[in-house]
Amino acid sequence: MPGLPRPAQDTTALVTGASAGIGAEIARVLAARGLGAALVARRRERLEELAGELSGQHGIRAEVLPCDLTDPDARRELPDRVKELGLDVDLLVNNAGFGTAGPFHKSDVDQEVQQVRILIEAVVDLTGRFVPAMVERRRGAILNVASTAGFSPLPNMAGYSAAKSWARSFSASLHVELKRYDIAVTALCPGPVETEFFDVAGETPIEHVVPKFAWVDVEQVARDAVSALERNKVEVIPGRAMSAIVGASKMTPREVALPLLGRFFR
Ligand SMILES: NC(=O)c1ccc[n+]([C@@H]2O[C@H](COP(=O)([O-])OP(=O)(O)OC[C@H]3O[C@@H](n4cnc5c(N)ncnc54)[C@H](OP(=O)(O)O)[C@@H]3O)[C@@H](O)[C@H]2O)c1
């Protein structure tokens, strides 16, 4: 039965975007379960600080792999960097990302393209590089961080919502494809979470539209993510309120929902 890989000396959980927010918290939950971590992001000092915390508190092996995941050459080197450490990636957490907001015609096109690189290109690339070995070993797991923004087109967050919709779709297909190789694949779909995401994105419609009671804390997001992966759920939405909002939106016809979203997502 696919699920969370067992901890072992020579395996690791590679977590992208581990220098902050959801990625750092997922690494903490995995370390508490005894899983070693290979921490990836651009800010080396943040990764080193977390690696020290994880190995100190949980006695696991934590390695840091600073990398700009929008750079295809840097990504290509990651599997060899992991191999040089004598590790196999048994669990891949595709979490790194940022979001853009605002009318698309006023957007910074370079930022929009970078967003596609980190939220789509890097996920395809890393999954493609690490999954074949998991299939060969018939053991492994993948956690893809999507978003509730991926359940519907969001005017004024066009690029971000489309990328997260892609993540849900990619993840669900792999969930089915990889089950027979005992590989678990889960898409984590959080609603808003208080992290550095909103500092990077600047003002987004999300803060104005989603009521505060529906926001979920980062610790719960990470716990729910790992527990869903353990049960090989196809996807998980942390928090009852956000699940109910998504449930209601699924029952609303697109021709009704889109103009409403256009009015609220400004
Ligand atoms: N917060 C929310 O409300 C929310 C809701 C749903 C989904 N999500 C998704 O959750 C994921 C994590 O977001 P978060 O909320 O934890 O935001 P965050 O606190 O801003 O963390 C983002 C992480 O991504 C890394 N990152 C960004 N660009 C990178 C690059 N070019 N190369 C390598 N790493 C990069 C950052 O590290 P460096 O800056 O050190 O590189 C950081 O570790 C994202 O995919 C986001 O879309 C967030």
The ligand as an SDF file (V2000), in Angstrom:
LIG
                    3D

 48 52  0  0  0  0  0  0  0  0999 V2000
    0.5890   30.8730    1.9670 N   0  0  0  0  0  0  0  0  0  0  0  0
   -0.5240   30.5700    1.3470 C   0  0  0  0  0  0  0  0  0  0  0  0
   -1.5930   31.1820    1.5740 O   0  0  0  0  0  0  0  0  0  0  0  0
   -0.5600   29.4350    0.3500 C   0  0  0  0  0  0  0  0  0  0  0  0
   -1.8160   28.8670    0.0370 C   0  0  0  0  0  0  0  0  0  0  0  0
   -1.8530   27.8220   -0.8870 C   0  0  0  0  0  0  0  0  0  0  0  0
   -0.7050   27.3740   -1.4760 C   0  0  0  0  0  0  0  0  0  0  0  0
    0.4930   27.9550   -1.1640 N   0  0  0  0  0  0  0  0  0  0  0  0
    1.6800   27.4250   -1.8300 C   0  0  0  0  0  0  0  0  0  0  0  0
    2.5570   26.9110   -0.8530 O   0  0  0  0  0  0  0  0  0  0  0  0
    3.8920   26.9300   -1.3530 C   0  0  0  0  0  0  0  0  0  0  0  0
    4.8030   27.5320   -0.2950 C   0  0  0  0  0  0  0  0  0  0  0  0
    4.4010   28.8450   -0.0490 O   0  0  0  0  0  0  0  0  0  0  0  0
    4.5010   29.5390    1.3820 P   0  0  0  0  0  0  0  0  0  0  0  0
    3.1570   30.0430    1.7330 O   0  0  0  0  0  0  0  0  0  0  0  0
    5.2240   28.6800    2.3230 O   0  0  0  0  0  0  0  0  0  0  0  0
    5.3800   30.8270    0.9850 O   0  0  0  0  0  0  0  0  0  0  0  0
    6.7860   31.3740    1.5300 P   0  0  0  0  0  0  0  0  0  0  0  0
    6.7610   31.4220    3.0200 O   0  0  0  0  0  0  0  0  0  0  0  0
    7.0250   32.6280    0.7790 O   0  0  0  0  0  0  0  0  0  0  0  0
    7.8240   30.2550    1.0710 O   0  0  0  0  0  0  0  0  0  0  0  0
    8.1450   30.0660   -0.2900 C   0  0  0  0  0  0  0  0  0  0  0  0
    9.3430   29.1540   -0.4020 C   0  0  0  0  0  0  0  0  0  0  0  0
    9.6380   28.9570   -1.7950 O   0  0  0  0  0  0  0  0  0  0  0  0
   11.0190   29.1900   -1.9910 C   0  0  0  0  0  0  0  0  0  0  0  0
   11.2970   29.7000   -3.3280 N   0  0  0  0  0  0  0  0  0  0  0  0
   10.7120   30.7470   -3.9690 C   0  0  0  0  0  0  0  0  0  0  0  0
   11.2980   30.9350   -5.1560 N   0  0  0  0  0  0  0  0  0  0  0  0
   12.2830   30.0250   -5.2680 C   0  0  0  0  0  0  0  0  0  0  0  0
   13.2680   29.7330   -6.2610 C   0  0  0  0  0  0  0  0  0  0  0  0
   13.3730   30.4650   -7.3870 N   0  0  0  0  0  0  0  0  0  0  0  0
   14.1110   28.7010   -6.0600 N   0  0  0  0  0  0  0  0  0  0  0  0
   14.0380   27.9680   -4.9130 C   0  0  0  0  0  0  0  0  0  0  0  0
   13.1340   28.1910   -3.9390 N   0  0  0  0  0  0  0  0  0  0  0  0
   12.2820   29.2090   -4.1160 C   0  0  0  0  0  0  0  0  0  0  0  0
   11.3830   30.2340   -0.9340 C   0  0  0  0  0  0  0  0  0  0  0  0
   12.7700   30.1590   -0.6260 O   0  0  0  0  0  0  0  0  0  0  0  0
   13.9090   31.1970   -1.0550 P   0  0  0  0  0  0  0  0  0  0  0  0
   13.2980   32.5510   -1.1060 O   0  0  0  0  0  0  0  0  0  0  0  0
   14.9310   31.0410    0.0480 O   0  0  0  0  0  0  0  0  0  0  0  0
   14.4110   30.7140   -2.3640 O   0  0  0  0  0  0  0  0  0  0  0  0
   10.5770   29.7380    0.2440 C   0  0  0  0  0  0  0  0  0  0  0  0
   11.2730   28.7280    0.9220 O   0  0  0  0  0  0  0  0  0  0  0  0
    3.8510   27.7090   -2.6550 C   0  0  0  0  0  0  0  0  0  0  0  0
    3.8390   26.8090   -3.7420 O   0  0  0  0  0  0  0  0  0  0  0  0
    2.5190   28.4540   -2.5840 C   0  0  0  0  0  0  0  0  0  0  0  0
    1.9900   28.7230   -3.8590 O   0  0  0  0  0  0  0  0  0  0  0  0
    0.5930   28.9650   -0.2680 C   0  0  0  0  0  0  0  0  0  0  0  0
  1  2  1  0
  2  3  2  0
  2  4  1  0
  4  5  1  0
  4 48  2  0
  5  6  2  0
  6  7  1  0
  7  8  2  0
  8  9  1  0
  8 48  1  0
  9 10  1  0
  9 46  1  0
 10 11  1  0
 11 12  1  0
 11 44  1  0
 12 13  1  0
 13 14  1  0
 14 15  2  0
 14 16  1  0
 14 17  1  0
 17 18  1  0
 18 19  2  0
 18 20  1  0
 18 21  1  0
 21 22  1  0
 22 23  1  0
 23 24  1  0
 23 42  1  0
 24 25  1  0
 25 26  1  0
 25 36  1  0
 26 27  1  0
 26 35  1  0
 27 28  2  0
 28 29  1  0
 29 30  1  0
 29 35  2  0
 30 31  1  0
 30 32  2  0
 32 33  1  0
 33 34  2  0
 34 35  1  0
 36 37  1  0
 36 42  1  0
 37 38  1  0
 38 39  2  0
 38 40  1  0
 38 41  1  0
 42 43  1  0
 44 45  1  0
 44 46  1  0
 46 47  1  0
M  CHG  2   8   1  16  -1
M  END
$$$$
